[in-house]
């Protein structure tokens, strides 16, 4: 019994030491939680319709990740996000010797610019391009259609996160 009582404080110290060591390693490698974005503007107008998937994802990311409000009228905004292009393409990447498609390349292009309410260009027209390769098997058509939709959805989420980081990089208006 006495031996167990003596080991308890030692085990507690080891646990504290291990916790501090892990925290130090995580801090030393540059890891930090993704916090709120701090935008230079407090009211943003976006030219992308709210009823599209990209529009709703972008609005949700701004609303939940910052103190910036998305406004419905450009006159009320401090900054205007102009969506110049948002397209998805699907091209054949490879075919078999018999001419059957084996792989597709999915591409999503998102072109935008950011202007101040006075018309000053804060971010020049920029394009975010993401690609994913999709293997194809005609025996699994339904599953591959679902996988294609999931890949496009993941690319859209990545574009939203990249766009949020670019908007946060804008200095004072």
C-alpha positions in Angstrom: 0.0 0.0 0.0 2.7 2.5 0.9 4.5 1.8 -2.4 1.3 2.7 -4.3 0.8 5.9 -2.4 4.4 6.9 -3.1 4.0 6.3 -6.9 0.9 8.4 -7.3 2.6 11.8 -7.0 5.3 10.6 -9.4 2.7 9.5 -11.9 0.9 12.8 -11.6 4.2 14.6 -12.3 4.9 12.4 -15.3 1.4 13.2 -16.7 2.0 16.9 -16.3 5.5 16.7 -17.8 4.1 14.7 -20.8 1.3 17.3 -21.3 3.8 20.2 -21.3 6.1 18.3 -23.7 3.3 17.7 -26.2 2.1 21.4 -25.9 5.7 22.6 -26.4 6.1 20.4 -29.5 2.8 21.6 -31.0 3.7 25.2 -30.4 7.2 24.8 -31.7 6.1 23.3 -35.0 3.9 26.3 -35.8 0.6 24.6 -35.2 -2.3 26.9 -34.1 -6.0 26.6 -34.3 -7.7 28.3 -37.2 -9.3 31.3 -35.5 -11.6 34.0 -36.8 -10.6 35.9 -39.9 -9.9 39.6 -39.2 -11.0 41.5 -42.3 -10.1 45.1 -43.0 -13.8 45.8 -43.8 -16.9 45.3 -41.7 -19.6 45.2 -44.4 -19.2 43.1 -47.5 -21.3 42.9 -50.7 -20.9 39.8 -52.8 -22.1 39.6 -56.4 -22.7 35.9 -56.2 -26.3 34.8 -55.6 -27.1 33.6 -52.1 -29.1 30.6 -53.4 -26.1 29.0 -55.1 -23.9 26.5 -53.3 -20.8 28.6 -53.6 -22.7 31.7 -52.5 -24.2 30.0 -49.4 -20.9 28.4 -48.4 -19.1 31.7 -48.8 -21.7 33.7 -46.8 -21.6 31.0 -44.1 -17.8 31.1 -43.8 -17.7 34.9 -43.5 -20.6 35.0 -41.1 -19.2 32.2 -38.8 -15.6 33.0 -39.1 -15.5 36.8 -38.7 -17.3 39.8 -37.4 -17.9 41.1 -41.0 -21.5 41.3 -42.2 -22.6 40.3 -45.7 -25.0 43.0 -46.9 -27.6 42.8 -49.6 -27.0 46.3 -51.1 -23.7 47.4 -52.5 -24.4 51.0 -51.2 -24.2 49.7 -47.6 -20.8 47.9 -48.1 -17.3 48.8 -47.2 -16.0 46.4 -49.8 -17.4 44.7 -52.9 -16.5 41.1 -53.9 -17.1 40.7 -57.6 -17.3 37.1 -58.8 -16.2 37.2 -62.4 -16.3 33.5 -63.1 -17.3 30.3 -61.4 -17.1 27.3 -63.7 -16.7 23.5 -63.5 -15.3 21.4 -66.3 -14.8 17.7 -66.9 -12.3 16.6 -69.4 -11.1 13.1 -70.5 -7.7 12.4 -69.0 -7.1 8.9 -70.3 -8.7 6.2 -72.4 -8.1 2.5 -73.0 -6.9 1.1 -76.3 -10.5 0.4 -77.2 -11.5 4.0 -76.6 -13.2 3.6 -73.2 -12.7 6.4 -70.8 -10.7 5.4 -67.7 -10.0 8.8 -66.1 -11.5 12.3 -66.0 -10.0 15.5 -64.8 -12.4 17.7 -62.9 -11.5 21.4 -62.8 -13.1 24.3 -60.9 -12.2 27.9 -61.7 -13.2 30.8 -59.5 -12.2 34.3 -60.6 -12.9 37.3 -58.4 -11.8 40.8 -57.4 -12.2 42.9 -54.4 -13.0 46.6 -54.5 -13.5 49.2 -51.8 -16.8 51.2 -51.7 -14.9 54.0 -53.4 -13.9 51.8 -56.3 -10.3 51.3 -55.4 -9.1 47.8 -56.3 -8.0 46.0 -53.2 -7.4 42.6 -54.9 -6.8 42.6 -58.6 -8.8 40.0 -60.7 -7.4 36.7 -59.4 -8.2 33.1 -60.3 -8.3 30.1 -58.0 -8.1 26.8 -60.0 -8.4 23.4 -58.4 -8.2 20.0 -60.2 -9.0 16.5 -59.2 -8.6 13.3 -61.1 -11.4 10.8 -61.2 -11.0 7.2 -62.2 -14.0 5.8 -64.1 -15.6 2.4 -64.4 -18.8 2.1 -66.4 -19.8 -0.8 -64.1 -20.0 1.6 -61.2 -21.7 4.6 -62.9 -23.9 5.6 -60.0 -21.1 5.5 -57.5 -18.8 7.4 -59.8 -21.4 10.1 -60.3 -21.6 10.5 -56.5 -17.8 10.6 -56.2 -17.7 13.3 -58.8 -20.2 15.4 -56.9 -18.2 14.9 -53.7 -15.0 15.9 -55.4 -16.6 19.1 -56.7 -18.0 19.8 -53.3 -14.5 19.4 -51.7 -13.0 21.7 -54.3 -15.6 24.3 -53.6 -14.8 24.1 -49.8 -11.1 24.5 -50.6 -11.8 27.6 -52.8 -13.9 29.2 -50.0 -11.1 28.7 -47.5 -8.5 30.1 -49.9 -10.7 33.0 -50.7 -11.2 33.7 -46.9 -7.5 33.7 -46.4 -7.0 36.1 -49.4 -9.7 38.5 -48.1 -8.1 38.4 -44.6 -4.7 39.4 -46.1 -6.2 42.8 -47.3 -4.8 45.6 -45.3 -6.8 48.6 -44.1 -9.1 50.2 -46.6 
